[in-house]
Amino acid sequence: MNIPANLKYTKDHEWIELNGNTATVGITDFAQGELGDIVYVDISSVGKSIAQHEVFGTVEAVKTVSDLFMPVSGKVLEFNSGLEAAPETVNSDPYGKGWMVKVELSNASEVEGLLSADQYKELIGK
């Protein structure tokens, strides 16, 4: 299971990569594996400010639909439009081409409360 050390994680299985005041957000390798084959990603929050822990979209797999929770408060700048035609990219490359949104942080201190890779591994029992 891939859990990159350079990312931060949530208990809800989202990952976040910081680049200055902008963050890229997606779901973890563990999450995509639990969901199974992803068939649709629904993100309608572009341009909206979303508080930490609020739902910013959903991901639909063959077996279930799961909410996506914002790891940090911020404005959703961009949705990975490549997921419209190929949602299965989240399964094959969750930390690369399978990213979901880019967010402008409104409270950078919230990042300090996120999990490190080691803490996330402990959470999922890996």
C-alpha positions in Angstrom: 0.0 0.0 0.0 1.3 3.4 -1.0 1.3 6.1 1.7 3.7 8.9 0.6 5.6 10.4 3.5 5.4 14.0 2.0 1.6 14.2 2.3 -0.7 14.9 5.2 -3.8 12.7 5.8 -7.2 12.8 7.4 -9.1 10.2 9.5 -11.7 10.3 6.6 -9.0 9.0 4.2 -8.3 12.2 2.2 -4.7 13.3 1.5 -3.4 16.8 1.0 -0.2 18.1 -0.6 0.8 21.7 0.2 2.3 24.1 -2.3 2.5 27.5 -0.6 -1.0 28.6 0.1 -2.5 26.1 -2.3 -3.2 22.5 -1.6 -4.0 19.5 -3.8 -6.5 17.0 -2.3 -7.5 13.5 -3.2 -8.4 10.2 -1.5 -5.8 7.7 -0.3 -4.8 4.4 -1.8 -6.4 2.7 1.2 -9.7 4.5 0.5 -9.8 3.7 -3.2 -9.1 0.1 -2.4 -12.0 -0.1 0.1 -14.4 1.6 -2.4 -13.5 -0.7 -5.3 -14.0 0.4 -8.9 -14.7 4.1 -9.0 -17.2 5.0 -11.7 -18.0 8.7 -11.0 -16.5 11.6 -9.2 -19.0 14.5 -8.4 -17.4 17.8 -7.4 -19.7 20.8 -7.6 -17.9 23.0 -5.1 -15.5 24.8 -7.5 -15.5 28.5 -6.6 -17.0 27.9 -3.1 -15.4 28.3 0.3 -15.6 25.0 2.2 -14.9 24.7 5.9 -12.6 22.0 7.3 -14.5 18.6 7.6 -17.4 19.8 5.3 -18.4 17.7 2.3 -16.9 19.0 -1.0 -18.1 16.3 -3.3 -18.8 12.6 -3.6 -17.1 9.6 -5.2 -19.2 6.8 -6.6 -18.0 3.2 -6.8 -19.8 0.2 -8.2 -20.9 -0.8 -4.6 -21.3 2.5 -2.8 -21.3 6.3 -2.8 -19.0 8.1 -0.4 -18.7 11.7 0.7 -15.5 13.6 0.3 -14.5 15.7 3.3 -12.3 18.9 3.1 -9.1 18.4 5.0 -8.6 22.2 5.5 -10.8 25.2 5.1 -10.4 27.0 1.8 -11.8 28.0 -1.5 -12.0 25.3 -4.2 -10.0 26.6 -7.1 -10.1 23.7 -9.5 -11.5 20.2 -10.1 -9.5 17.6 -11.9 -11.6 17.6 -15.1 -9.7 14.5 -16.3 -11.8 12.5 -13.8 -15.0 13.2 -15.8 -13.9 11.0 -18.6 -11.7 8.6 -16.6 -12.9 8.4 -12.9 -11.0 5.1 -12.6 -7.8 7.1 -12.5 -8.5 7.5 -8.8 -8.0 3.7 -8.5 -4.9 3.5 -10.6 -3.1 6.7 -9.5 -4.7 8.2 -6.4 -1.7 10.4 -5.5 -0.9 11.5 -9.1 -3.3 11.9 -11.9 -6.2 10.9 -9.6 -6.1 14.1 -7.5 -9.5 15.7 -7.1 -9.4 19.4 -6.2 -7.0 22.3 -5.7 -7.8 24.5 -2.8 -6.6 28.0 -1.6 -6.1 27.7 2.1 -8.0 30.1 4.4 -6.4 28.8 7.6 -3.0 27.3 7.1 -2.7 26.3 10.8 -5.3 23.6 10.3 -2.7 21.6 8.5 -0.9 21.0 11.8 -3.9 18.9 13.0 -3.7 16.5 10.1 -2.0 13.1 10.3 1.5 12.3 9.2 2.1 9.2 7.0 3.1 7.2 10.0 0.0 8.3 12.0 -2.2 7.4 9.0 -0.5 4.0 8.7 -1.3 3.4 12.4 -5.0 4.5 11.8 -5.5 2.0 9.0 -3.5 -0.8 10.7 -0.6 -0.9 8.1 
